[in-house]
Structures are given as structure tokens and as C-alpha cells.
Amino acid sequence: KAAELIAEYLPSIIRRVVEVDKQSSLSISIYVRPAGRTESTKDPEVIIKAKPDYGDEVVTLKARLTGEGDDAQLSLISELVQSELDEVEAPEEEKVATG
């Protein structure tokens, strides 16, 4: 079931990275951290990283796997896109420059 849930996320991740760089091939890493690895991880965690071979655009998706069997579901913890982080910082710099 976990594999099915991960597979549902992959198309959107691939689309987001490919929008940035259509010429590059893409490497996708999927990590599954077992439950109880640290005190804060009571449930298994899934981390998906998508990265083009060229450029530094990386999409990192972090999710928690809860439930078992048919009741299992992935809850998104965070989704980080390198360019979005840059965009968040940019408007503040512009305000400082104009104000």
C-alpha cells in the first residue's frame, strides 16, 4: 500500500521539476525511514527527492506513513522546492530596495 501511495505523488513531483528544465534527465530517490528511528518518528517516514542531472532544482517531499493495510495513508509533512525558497526571499529584498 505504501508503494501505491508513493506512486501517486511521483507524477506531480516529476512535472514540477521538468517545468524548470525540460532538457535534463531526472533522478528520483525514495527513502523510507523506519518507525522509531528517532524519538520524533513514531510512524515510518517517506522522503522523495527529485533532481535533474543538470541544474540545482531539487524537489523534496517528506511524508509520514500512518495506518496499516487498506487504511494506510501518506500525510505530507513538507514539500520543499529550491526555487520557491528563493522566490520567498526575493520580494523582501525588493521592498527594502524600493522603500
N, C-alpha and C positions, 0 to 999 in steps of 0.2 A: 504493500500500500504506500509506503514512504516513497518508493521509486516512482509510482504513478503521480504522486503529489509534486515531486521534484520536476518530473517531465512536463507538468502543466505550466510551470514557471519558465522553463527554458525558452520557448518561443519569444516571450516578451523581452527577456534579457538579451537574446541574440539580436532582436530587432533594434533595441536601444543602442547597442554597440555598433551595429552595422550602419545605422543612420549617420554615425560620426565618420566612419572610414569604410567605404564600400569596397576598396581595393585590397584590403588586408584579410588574411585568413585569421581565424579566431580560435583561441584556445580556451577551453572551459574546464575549470577544476571544480570538483564537487567534494567537499569534505563532510564527513558525518562524525561528530564528536559524541561519544557515548555518554549516557546519563551518569551523573555523579563524578565526572572528571574533575570538576571543581565544586566548591560549596554552592555556587550560584546556579549550577546546571543540574536541576532535578530531572529535567527531560532532555532527551538527545537533541543536539543542535545540528542544523544543516547549514553549511556555508557554501554558496555557489559564487565562484569568481569567473567572470568572462573578460578576456583581454585580447585585443588584436595583436598580431605579431609585431606590427609597427605602430608607433604612437604610444601614448600613455593613458588612453581612455580605459579605465577599468570599472566594471560594474560589479559591486559586491553585494550579494543578497544574503542576509542572515535570518534564519527562521528557526523556530522551536517546534519540535515534533511532539504533539500531545495526543493522548488516546492510543488505543490499540485496535488492530484489525480494521474493520469497516468504519469504526469511529475515529480513526486516526486523522489528524489534520495538521497542516503546517501553519503556524502563526508567525507572521512576519515580525521580526524584531526590528530590523533596519534595512534600508536599501541605500547604498552609497554609490553615487556616480561622480567620478572625479571632476567632470566639467560642471556639474551642478554645485559642487563645493566652491569652485572658482567663481561661478556666477553669483553666489550668495555674498561673497566678499566684494565683488566689483561695484555694486550700486553704492555701498557705503563710501568707497573711495571717491566716487563721482560726486557725492553730496559734499564731501569735505572740500573737493576742488572748486565746486561752484559756490559754496556757501562761504 
